[in-house]
Amino acid sequence: MRLAVIIAVALLLGAPARAAEPDDEFAVEEARRHHTRGTAYFKLGDFEQALGEFRAAYSLSQAPGLLFNMAQAARASRQYPVASHYYRAYLAAVPDAPERTYVEERLRDLALVVPSTAGLREPPERAEPEPAPPGPRRPAPVDEGGSTLRIAGIATGVGGVALAATAIYFGVQASRASDQVSSAFADGGTWGPELEALYADGRRDQRIATVSAVGAAALVVGGAVLWYVGEQQRTRVGVAPTRGGVAVEVSWGF
């Protein structure tokens, strides 16, 4: 990306080399060559090769800007834990980086994809609800074999599926907006009102997707519980002959 390239070049030219003395022109030139090849690979869409070249350049120069390049290449090649590591390393090396807000947002996006890679403000892990301990059994009101509860369970489950579709749609929209912002930088674009609006839309879509996904899970679980209760609650009618006629026994149970 253009933003990543500008930072890496500026810091690469002024940073002391790790593997050589400051006057070792060979190490500096070699780092520049790796950086140039990495930039070319990135523009061609070969992100894994780009990541390898940026790593080689960083091993020679330790230029902090290259950490940003490495994070962008790792994220583009879907190496999400690696990208999260390099983003955090970049913020640690350049605390006042002008792209800090952008990097923090990427870390939050990665935390949603791979919770174990959360770098900043990671939301608490949602534990699966444990089933409630069984209580004392007692007769339940007869409801025509629990049909009402089963119907309610189906309706609730359908609502959960619809909400899950909403979550998927907005999640795709958020991912698309993020990729468009990244592509704009890769194509030489600069931050402006258009990219800012696209970035804001992506954040909004991501929030909607997250809320919808949580709601969908709750509805599906609730529907399953209602269906289960309705299945267990059944009316049983027995007829037995007696001397005076017939005896009718009505019972229900779980």
Residue pairs with C-beta under 8 A, 6 or more apart in sequence:
1 42
1 69
1 72
1 182
1 185
1 186
2 185
2 186
2 187
2 188
2 189
2 190
3 68
3 99
3 185
3 191
4 65
4 68
4 69
4 72
4 185
5 39
5 69
6 65
7 64
7 65
7 68
7 69
7 97
7 99
8 35
8 54
8 57
8 63
8 65
8 66
8 68
8 69
9 35
9 65
10 65
11 63
11 64
11 65
11 66
12 31
12 32
12 35
12 57
12 61
12 63
12 65
12 66
15 61
15 62
15 63
15 64
16 22
16 62
17 24
17 27
17 28
17 31
17 60
17 61
17 62
18 59
18 60
18 61
18 62
19 27
19 59
19 60
20 26
20 27
20 28
20 60
27 60
27 61
28 60
28 61
30 60
31 56
31 57
31 60
31 61
31 63
32 57
34 53
34 54
34 56
34 57
34 60
35 53
35 54
35 57
35 66
35 69
37 53
38 49
38 50
38 51
38 52
38 53
38 54
38 56
38 57
38 69
38 73
39 50
39 69
41 47
41 49
41 50
41 53
42 50
42 69
42 72
42 73
42 76
42 186
43 186
47 73
47 74
47 76
47 77
48 73
48 77
50 69
50 73
51 70
51 73
51 74
51 77
51 79
51 82
54 66
54 69
54 70
54 73
55 70
57 63
57 66
58 66
58 67
58 70
64 90
64 93
64 94
65 94
67 86
67 87
67 89
67 90
67 93
68 86
68 87
68 90
68 97
68 99
68 103
70 86
71 83
71 84
71 85
71 86
71 87
71 89
71 90
71 103
71 106
72 83
72 182
74 80
74 82
74 83
74 86
75 83
75 106
75 110
75 182
76 182
80 110
80 113
80 114
80 117
81 114
81 116
81 117
83 106
83 110
83 117
84 107
84 110
84 111
84 114
84 117
84 118
84 119
85 117
87 103
87 106
87 107
87 110
87 119
88 107
88 119
90 97
90 103
91 97
91 100
91 103
91 104
97 103
104 120
105 199
105 203
107 118
107 119
107 120
108 118
108 120
108 121
109 178
109 206
110 117
110 118
110 119
111 117
111 118
111 119
111 120
111 122
111 123
112 206
112 210
115 122
115 125
126 214
129 221
137 254
139 252
139 253
140 233
140 252
140 254
142 233
142 235
142 250
142 252
143 149
143 230
143 233
144 235
145 233
145 234
145 235
146 229
146 230
146 231
146 232
146 233
146 234
147 230
148 230
149 226
149 227
149 229
149 230
149 233
150 226
150 227
150 230
150 231
151 230
152 223
152 226
152 230
153 222
153 223
153 224
153 225
153 226
153 227
153 228
153 229
153 230
154 223
154 227
155 223
156 219
156 220
156 222
156 223
156 226
157 219
157 220
157 223
157 224
157 227
158 223
159 219
159 223
160 215
160 216
160 217
160 218
160 219
160 220
160 221
160 222
160 223
161 216
161 220
163 212
163 215
163 216
163 219
164 212
164 213
164 216
164 220
166 208
166 209
166 212
166 216
167 208
167 209
167 210
167 212
167 213
167 216
168 209
169 209
170 205
170 206
170 208
170 209
170 212
171 205
171 206
171 209
171 213
173 201
173 202
173 205
173 209
174 202
174 203
174 205
174 206
174 209
176 202
177 198
177 199
177 201
177 202
177 205
178 202
180 198
181 195
181 198
181 199
181 202
184 195
189 195
232 253
232 254
233 252
233 254
234 252
234 253
235 250
235 251
235 252
236 250
236 251
236 252
236 253
237 248
237 249
237 250
238 248
238 249
238 250
238 251
239 246
239 247
239 248
239 249
240 246
240 247
240 249
241 247
